[in-house]
Amino acid sequence: MDRFHSIGIDGVQGGLGRGGPSRRAQKWGRGWLAVAAVVSCIMWSSMPAHAKGAITDGEVRSIMARINATGHVSRADRAALLTRPEVAAQIVDPSSGVLKQEPAGASPAGQPRLVAPAYATRSSSADRYIQYSSITGATVLDYHFTIYWTYNGSTVTAQPQRGHYLRTSAPGIYDRGFTNNTAYANLPGPYAYTVTMQATWEQCIIKWGCVASGNPFTQFGVYFDGTYHIVQRQ
């Protein structure tokens, strides 16, 4: 306590009578300032980018490259991108695909069916899609798969017609088309067809490069009575 009091008095006396604080006080103050500066630099350098404020364009590009390579957005990368909400709102999260539920009229996979007496040919169709969101959580991309088939109560009368399209509000979305598009008959009959479709979408933005992609998959089983089942993967 006496030592602290003495240093304080030296400083006051020096300031009033000798033109400044004592050498001892000056040395003590400079030492603590140096320590504080070093600690501050260490803490700043060890902080994640998003904790320092908005990330730079270069950091954005590095994150985009990781997302494009892995197809996944890590918690740290998501937090960093959210410091740039105008960017995060544009970017599709490739792992965010929501697999839509089967409608009430669809039949569960593998359910046995009894062949009914034939009747006049009828038709049925389905339009199912996988929905993706942006880094901020807003819906920005729906990838649709469509199918149309005819049946008469005992057979599927022709190979089903199938297609695809997308709806998006995100920039730079490209539909790269089918990577798999097959249909085969389940004989005898055929009482059903199995239709498999897989497509590719990609997001490429001039400023950031190609930042995300996806391979949505849908498989329909369509039946002689107009029902169907479906398997989907994002």
C-alpha positions as CSV (number, residue, x, y, z in Angstrom):
1,M,0.0,0.0,0.0
2,D,2.9,2.4,0.9
3,R,4.6,1.6,-2.4
4,F,1.6,2.3,-4.5
5,H,1.1,5.6,-2.6
6,S,4.7,6.6,-3.1
7,I,4.5,6.0,-6.9
8,G,1.3,8.0,-7.1
9,I,2.8,10.9,-5.1
10,D,6.0,10.9,-7.2
11,G,3.9,11.3,-10.3
12,V,1.8,14.1,-8.9
13,Q,4.8,15.9,-7.5
14,G,6.7,15.5,-10.8
15,G,3.8,16.9,-12.7
16,L,3.5,19.9,-10.5
17,G,7.1,20.6,-9.7
18,R,9.6,18.8,-11.9
19,G,7.9,18.8,-15.4
20,G,6.6,15.2,-15.5
21,P,6.2,11.8,-13.8
22,S,9.2,10.1,-12.3
23,R,11.3,7.6,-14.3
24,R,10.0,4.8,-12.2
25,A,6.4,5.7,-13.0
26,Q,7.1,6.1,-16.7
27,K,8.8,2.7,-16.8
28,W,6.0,1.0,-14.9
29,G,3.3,2.5,-17.2
30,R,5.2,1.6,-20.4
31,G,5.5,-2.0,-19.3
32,W,1.9,-2.4,-18.7
33,L,1.0,-0.8,-22.0
34,A,3.3,-3.2,-23.9
35,V,1.7,-6.2,-22.2
36,A,-1.8,-5.0,-23.0
37,A,-0.9,-4.5,-26.6
38,V,0.6,-8.0,-27.0
39,V,-2.4,-9.6,-25.3
40,S,-4.8,-7.6,-27.5
41,C,-3.0,-8.7,-30.7
42,I,-3.0,-12.4,-29.7
43,M,-6.7,-12.3,-28.9
44,W,-7.5,-10.6,-32.2
45,S,-5.5,-13.0,-34.3
46,S,-7.1,-16.0,-32.6
47,M,-10.7,-14.8,-33.1
48,P,-12.7,-16.4,-36.0
49,A,-13.2,-14.1,-38.9
50,H,-16.9,-13.5,-38.3
51,A,-16.2,-12.4,-34.7
52,K,-14.1,-9.5,-36.0
53,G,-17.0,-8.1,-38.1
54,A,-18.0,-8.6,-41.7
55,I,-15.8,-11.0,-43.6
56,T,-13.9,-9.9,-46.7
57,D,-14.5,-10.8,-50.3
58,G,-11.5,-13.1,-50.2
59,E,-12.8,-14.9,-47.2
60,V,-16.2,-15.3,-48.9
61,R,-14.5,-16.9,-51.9
62,S,-12.6,-19.3,-49.7
63,I,-15.8,-20.4,-48.0
64,M,-17.6,-20.8,-51.4
65,A,-14.8,-23.0,-52.6
66,R,-15.2,-25.3,-49.5
67,I,-19.0,-25.5,-50.0
68,N,-18.6,-26.4,-53.6
69,A,-16.0,-29.0,-52.8
70,T,-17.8,-30.7,-49.9
71,G,-21.5,-30.0,-50.6
72,H,-21.8,-29.0,-47.0
73,V,-22.0,-25.7,-45.1
74,S,-20.2,-26.0,-41.7
75,R,-21.4,-24.1,-38.7
76,A,-18.4,-21.8,-38.7
77,D,-18.8,-21.0,-42.4
78,R,-22.5,-20.4,-42.0
79,A,-21.8,-17.9,-39.1
80,A,-19.1,-16.2,-41.2
81,L,-21.3,-15.8,-44.2
82,L,-24.1,-14.4,-42.1
83,T,-21.9,-11.4,-41.4
84,R,-22.5,-10.6,-45.1
85,P,-26.3,-11.2,-45.3
86,E,-26.5,-9.7,-48.8
87,V,-24.2,-12.6,-49.9
88,A,-25.7,-15.3,-47.7
89,A,-29.2,-14.6,-49.0
90,Q,-28.1,-15.5,-52.6
91,I,-26.2,-18.7,-51.9
92,V,-28.1,-22.1,-52.1
93,D,-27.3,-24.5,-49.2
94,P,-26.8,-27.8,-51.2
95,S,-27.5,-29.9,-48.1
96,S,-30.8,-28.2,-47.3
97,G,-33.0,-30.2,-49.6
98,V,-36.5,-31.0,-48.2
99,L,-38.0,-34.2,-49.4
100,K,-41.7,-33.7,-50.0
101,Q,-44.2,-36.0,-48.4
102,E,-46.3,-38.3,-50.5
103,P,-49.8,-37.1,-51.3
104,A,-52.7,-38.9,-49.8
105,G,-53.4,-40.7,-53.1
106,A,-49.9,-42.3,-53.4
107,S,-49.5,-46.0,-52.5
108,P,-46.7,-47.1,-50.1
109,A,-43.7,-48.8,-51.7
110,G,-44.1,-52.5,-51.9
111,Q,-47.8,-52.6,-51.2
112,P,-49.3,-55.7,-52.9
113,R,-51.9,-54.9,-55.6
114,L,-54.6,-57.2,-57.0
115,V,-55.1,-57.0,-60.8
116,A,-58.5,-55.5,-61.4
117,P,-60.7,-56.1,-64.5
118,A,-59.5,-54.0,-67.5
119,Y,-61.4,-50.8,-68.2
120,A,-61.1,-48.0,-70.7
121,T,-57.6,-46.4,-70.7
122,R,-57.1,-43.7,-68.2
123,S,-54.2,-41.4,-67.3
124,S,-52.5,-40.1,-64.3
125,S,-49.6,-37.8,-63.5
126,A,-47.4,-36.5,-60.7
127,D,-45.2,-33.4,-60.2
128,R,-42.9,-33.8,-57.2
129,Y,-40.1,-31.6,-56.2
130,I,-37.2,-31.1,-53.8
131,Q,-36.9,-27.7,-52.1
132,Y,-33.6,-26.0,-51.2
133,S,-33.0,-22.9,-49.0
134,S,-30.3,-20.2,-48.9
135,I,-27.7,-19.8,-46.2
136,T,-30.2,-17.4,-44.5
137,G,-32.9,-20.1,-44.5
138,A,-35.2,-18.6,-47.2
139,T,-36.6,-20.9,-49.9
140,V,-34.8,-20.2,-53.1
141,L,-34.9,-23.3,-55.3
142,D,-37.5,-26.0,-56.2
143,Y,-36.3,-28.9,-58.5
144,H,-39.3,-30.7,-60.0
145,F,-39.7,-34.1,-61.5
146,T,-42.8,-35.0,-63.5
147,I,-44.3,-38.2,-64.8
148,Y,-47.3,-39.1,-66.9
149,W,-48.7,-42.6,-67.6
150,T,-51.7,-44.4,-68.9
151,Y,-53.3,-47.5,-67.4
152,N,-56.4,-49.7,-67.9
153,G,-56.9,-51.5,-64.6
154,S,-54.6,-54.4,-65.5
155,T,-51.6,-53.0,-67.2
156,V,-49.6,-49.8,-67.7
157,T,-50.4,-49.4,-71.3
158,A,-47.3,-47.4,-72.4
159,Q,-43.9,-46.4,-71.2
160,P,-44.4,-43.3,-68.9
161,Q,-43.4,-39.9,-70.1
162,R,-41.1,-38.0,-67.7
163,G,-39.5,-34.6,-67.4
164,H,-38.0,-32.0,-65.1
165,Y,-37.9,-28.3,-64.5
166,L,-36.8,-25.9,-61.8
167,R,-38.1,-22.7,-60.2
168,T,-35.6,-20.4,-58.4
169,S,-35.2,-16.9,-57.1
170,A,-31.4,-17.4,-56.5
171,P,-28.9,-15.9,-59.0
172,G,-26.7,-18.0,-61.3
173,I,-28.7,-21.3,-61.1
174,Y,-28.1,-23.6,-64.1
175,D,-30.0,-26.8,-64.8
176,R,-27.4,-29.3,-66.1
177,G,-30.0,-31.9,-67.0
178,F,-30.4,-35.6,-66.4
179,T,-27.6,-37.8,-65.3
180,N,-30.0,-40.8,-65.1
181,N,-33.3,-41.2,-66.9
182,T,-34.6,-44.7,-67.2
183,A,-37.9,-46.6,-67.2
184,Y,-38.4,-50.4,-67.1
185,A,-41.5,-52.5,-67.1
186,N,-42.4,-54.8,-64.2
187,L,-43.6,-57.9,-66.0
188,P,-45.9,-59.7,-66.6
189,G,-48.4,-57.2,-67.9
190,P,-46.7,-54.9,-67.4
191,Y,-48.6,-54.1,-64.2
192,A,-46.1,-51.3,-63.3
193,Y,-43.1,-49.3,-64.4
194,T,-40.1,-48.2,-62.4
195,V,-38.9,-44.8,-63.5
196,T,-35.6,-43.4,-62.2
197,M,-34.5,-39.8,-62.7
198,Q,-31.5,-38.0,-61.3
199,A,-30.5,-34.5,-62.4
200,T,-27.8,-31.9,-61.6
201,W,-28.1,-28.2,-60.8
202,E,-25.2,-25.8,-60.3
203,Q,-24.9,-22.3,-59.0
204,C,-22.2,-20.1,-60.5
205,I,-22.0,-16.3,-59.8
206,I,-19.6,-14.1,-61.7
207,K,-18.2,-12.4,-58.6
208,W,-17.8,-15.6,-56.5
209,G,-17.4,-18.4,-59.1
210,C,-19.2,-21.8,-58.9
211,V,-20.4,-22.0,-55.3
212,A,-22.8,-24.9,-55.0
213,S,-24.3,-27.8,-56.8
214,G,-26.8,-30.6,-56.2
215,N,-27.9,-34.0,-57.6
216,P,-31.6,-34.4,-56.8
217,F,-32.9,-38.0,-57.2
218,T,-36.4,-39.3,-57.7
219,Q,-37.7,-42.8,-58.4
220,F,-41.4,-43.4,-59.2
221,G,-43.1,-46.8,-59.2
222,V,-46.3,-46.3,-61.3
223,Y,-49.1,-48.9,-61.3
224,F,-51.9,-50.2,-63.4
225,D,-54.6,-48.6,-61.2
226,G,-53.2,-45.0,-61.3
227,T,-51.4,-45.1,-58.0
228,Y,-47.7,-44.7,-57.5
229,H,-45.0,-44.6,-54.9
230,I,-41.9,-42.5,-54.8
231,V,-38.4,-42.4,-53.4
232,Q,-36.5,-39.1,-53.2
233,R,-33.0,-37.9,-52.2
234,Q,-31.7,-34.4,-52.3
